[in-house]
């Protein structure tokens, strides 16, 4: 029997349902405990995994069987729950966004350092194998230096069922905290991590959804490369059309279902909307486990422009546009979705391998996200102060 990390899940909501196929299938983890205020979620978790359940995250953190706490609670609770886990000597895997302020993120880093535990931030789409493949090609130098990155994604994010705080920017709501965390992580990884400044604009164009639903940003990097980032969650153009109608989670998407999210939301008040979200979550009346993903996850169109080629991650591989020839580099289908997250966590905890997506990296990504909001508000370029360089990729077990 291979060594398995014993995971306690803090929060059995939407983030957990997306990570569940990984946690259930990866040979290096075992689900031993779960915490959620919803009785139906706890009951299903105990039934599915024969594991302990708790109403509070604090009680879960006190469980001696738990080695790692996966913090998948609402955004505004990440810092409190990550610090509680660290105080109990547990390693921490925290969902993006790491926190809703740089002060909270710094407190999380300090708590982990003081306790001598590992803190990783994920899942973000910078873990995706096609993105890592593009980074490897950039690092190889065969196409010259990186000059520019373009990243764009259009979804119906703002019209999926939401709790009230998910539409409140101060509590981590809106697309900048929820979605820019993915996009920023991707471009920082491709460009080496050291972002220098941000100039951005945001859009909040629906009074019934009073938070940012769109943004565009220009991020400059040390060394001269720059990245343009655009995201819209207003449910018009569907960015999966540019990815072969493969969804963000790597599954085939039915284009005929266009507008489903907006139609389902029509006429629902805040209470009905929150109930609809709860019903779809783990343990809810309408919860349905997702099937296996045939391809890798993605986050829309990403093009990394080097001196001699443009590089594009796709759900099934990487395309190199070399000027005189185009090359498609195929990737094998993932045996376990998001396996890279657990691989990095296991290498850190079991072998002491420094993680790429550690607390300092997560704080740097959060700094760019908060700079997007600040730049839009103040209508000026924002200089960055907390950026860290990307660590070289390491294989599991390597010291």
N, C-alpha and C positions, 0 to 999 in steps of 0.2 A: 504494500500500500504506500503510495507516494506521500510525502509530507504535505499536509494541507493546512492552510491558514484558517483559523476558526473566526468566522465573521459574525458580528452582530449588526443588524440593520436598524438604523435610527430613522424611522419614517417609511411607511409602507405605501407611499403614494405613487404619483406618476413616474418620478425619476427611478424609483425601485422597479416598477413594472418594465421599464426600458432596459434596466440592468439585469433583471432577473434571468433571462436566457443565458447570460454570461455566468452569473453566480451559480446557476443550477448545473451548468455543463462543464465548467472549467475544472480540470483534475486537481488544481492546487488550492481550492477553497472549499469550505464546508460551512453552510449556514447553521448556526447554533443558537441564535437568539434574534428576536425582532421586537421593536417597540413602536407603538402607534396608539393614539387615543381612541381609534375606531375599533370597537369590539369585533365587528365582522372581519376586519383585516387580521387581527390577532388570531381569531379562531381559524381562519384559513391557513395562516402561516404555521400554526401548530399542527394542523392536519397535514399540510403538504410536506413539512420538513421534520416533524417530530421534535421541534425545537421549543425552547423556552420563550415566553412572550411577556411583555411588560407594557404598562400604560404610559410610563415615562421613560425618556431617554436616560435620565440620571440613574434610574434603577437598572437599566440595561448596562450602563457603564460599570456598575458594581458587580456584574456577573463575572466570576473568576474564570469561566470557560471561554470568555470572549478575548481574543487577541487583538482584533482589528475592528474598529467601529466604522461602518460605512454611513456617513452623515448624508441623508437624503431628505431631510426635513425642509420646510419652506426657507427661502433664501435668508430672511431676516433672522433666522434661528441658527444659521450655520456656525457663527462664531461661538455662541454660548455652548452649543453641543460639542463642537470640536475641542474646545478648551476643557469641558467636563470629561471627555474621553481621555485626553492627554493627562489630566490630573489623576485619573485612575490607572495610568500606565499603559493605556491602549494606543496602538498605532491608529492613524486616522486616514481614511480615504473620504474626502469631502467632495460633494458634487459642485459643479460650477453653477453660478459664480461663487468664488471662494467665500465672499462676504459682500456686504453692501457698502462698506467704507474701508479706506486704507487703514484706518486706526484699528478696526476689527481684525483685518487681515494680519496686521503686525502683531496683534495680541495672540492670534492663533499660532503664528510662527514662534513667538517667544515661549508660549506654553509648551509646544512640542519640543523645543530645544531644552527647556528647563527639565522636562520629564524624560528626556533622552529617547523619544519615540519618533518614528517616521510620520511625516505629514505629506500626503499626495493629494493633488487636485485633479479630479476627473469624474466622469468622463467629459472630455471635450474632443472635437473632431480632429485635433492635432494628433491624436493617437492613431487615426485611421491609417491602415497599411498603404493605401495609394499616396497619401500625403507624406508618409515616411519615405516612400519610394522616390518621390520628387526631391525630398531633402537629400537623400543619398546621391542622386544624380548631380545636384548642385555641389555637394561636398566633393564629388569626384573631380571637379574642375574641367571635365571634358568639353563642356559647352561654354566655358569662359565664366566670368563673374556674373552674379545675379544683379540685374538692373532694376526690375519693376515687377510688381505683383498686382494682379487684378482679381478681386473676389466679389462675387455678386450672388445673391439668393433672394427669391421672391416666394413667399409662402402665405398661408392663411392663419399664421400664428395668433394674431390678435383676436380671431373669432372662434378659437377653440374654447370650450368651457373653462372659465376662470373663477377663482375665488376673488373676493374684493381686493385683497392685498396684492394680487398679481397684476392689478391695473393701477397700482400706486407706486410710482417711481421711488419714493422715499423708503419703501419696504422691499426694494429690489424688483419691482414689477417693470413691465415694458420690455421692449426688444433689446435695449442696450445691455441691461444686466443679463437677460436670459439668452440672447442670441449672439450679440457681439462677442461674448466670452468665447464662443466657438471660433468665430471668424478671426478675431484678434490672435487667439492662440495659434491658429493655422499660419497666419502671415508672420508672426514672430518666430515660429519654428523654422519656416522656410528661409527667413532672412537672418537667422542666427541669434535672435532674441533681443538685441540692443536697439530698441526703438528710441528715437530722439525727440520727436515732437508730433503733435496731433492738431489738425485743423478740421473741424466737422460742422455739419448741420444736421438737425433732427426734425422729424415731422410728427405732430400729434394732431391728426386731422379728423378724428371722430369723437365728438363730445361725449358719446355714450361709452367710449373706451378711453378714459382721460389719462393716457400715458403715451410714451413714445412708441409709435408703430413703425417708424422708418428712420434710417440714418444714412448718411454718406460721410466718409472720412478719408482724409489723406494722412498717412502715417509715414514719416521719414525715419530712416535707420542710419546708424553709424556705418560709414563706408560708402554712403551715397545712394543706396537703393531706397525705393519708396513703394508704398502699397496704397491702392485705392480700394475702399471697402464700401459696398452698398448692400443694404438689406431693407426689404419691405415685408411687413406681415399683414398687409391689408387685403389679402385674398383676391387679388385680381390675376395678374400673370402668375403662372406656376413654374418656378424655376426647375422643377423636376423634368420638365419638357426638354431641357438642355442636357439632361443626364439619362437619356434613353427611357424616360418614364420609370426610372428606378427611384424609389422614395429615399428620404434621408436615412432611414434605417436599413437600406439595402434590399428592400422587398419590391416586387413588381407593383406598379401603381396603375389603377384603372382611370384613364383620362376622362372617361365619361362621367366620373363622379365630381367633376368640377362644380364648385359652389356649395358642396355638401355642408361645410362648416357654417357658412353664413345662413343657410336655410334652417339648419338645426337650431341655431341661436335665436332666430327671429321670434319676437314676442316674449322671450323669457326674461323674468325679472332677476335681480341679483340672487335671491334665495333659490329660485329654480335652476339657475345656472350653476350655482355651487353644488346643488344636489345632483345635477347631471354629471358634474365632474367626479363627485364622490362615487356615484354609481358605476362609473367606468374604471375607477381605481381598483387596486388589488383588494379582493374580498367583497367588492360591490356587486349589486344585482346584475349589472351589465358588463362586469369584467370578463374579458376573454383573453386567455393567454395568446401571445403572438407566436406564430410559427417560426420555423428556421428561416434565417435571412440567406437568400442564395448568393448575395454579393456583399461587398464591403459597404460600409456606411459612407456618406458624403455630406458636404455642406454647400451644394450648388456649384456654380462655375468658379474654378480657380485656375489662373494661368500665371505661371512664373516665367518671366522673360529674362533669359540670360543673353550674353553677348552673341552666341551662335545658335541659339534655339529657344523656342517656347516650350515649356513643359506643363502638361495638364494631367492632374489626377482624375481618374474615372472610377466608377464603382467596381469595374472589373480589371483595372490596371492603370497604366500611365501611357500617355501619348507624347512622343517627342516630335515637334515640328521643326525640322532641321534646316529649312530653307530649300534645299535641293531634294530632300527625301523626308517622308513621314514614317515614323516607326511606332508601332503599338507594342508595348511591353505588357504581356498578360500576367495577371496574378491569380493564384489558385483561390478557389472559393474558400471563405473562412470556415474552418471546422467549428470554431466557437466564436460567436460575435463579440466584439470588443475584448478579445482575449489579450490584446496588448496592455490593457489597463491592469489586469491581474498579473501578467508577466512582469510588469515594472514594479508593482507592489510586492510580489513575491521575491524578486531579486533584491529589493531594498531590505525587506524584513529578514529574509533567510540568509542572504549572502552579503549584506552591507553595501550593495551597489548603489552609488549615489543616483537618485531618481532625476530624470529630466523634469518631470512635472511636480516638483516639490513645492513647499510653501512659498519660497522666494520667487519661483517662477509664476505661481498663481497670483501672488501679490503684484508682480509686474504686469501681468495681463489685466488684472483689475484696475491698475493705474491707468492703462490705456482706455478702458471702458469708461471710467469716471472722467477722464480727460475729454472723451467724446461729448459727454453731457455738459461739462464745464465750457468747452469750446463753443458749443452751440448756444449756450446761455450767455456767454460773455462776448461772443462774436470775435474771437481772436485765436491765434495759435497758442497752444499750451505746451510748454517744455516739460519733459519727463525726467524724474530723478531717481526712480527705484528699479531701473531695468537691470536684468541679469543676462549673461551670455548663455546660449544653449549648450548643454553638455553633450559630448559625443555619445552616440548610441552605444549601449553595452548589451551584451547578451546575458540571458539569465544564467546565474551561477558564476559569472566572471567577477573578479574582484578588482 
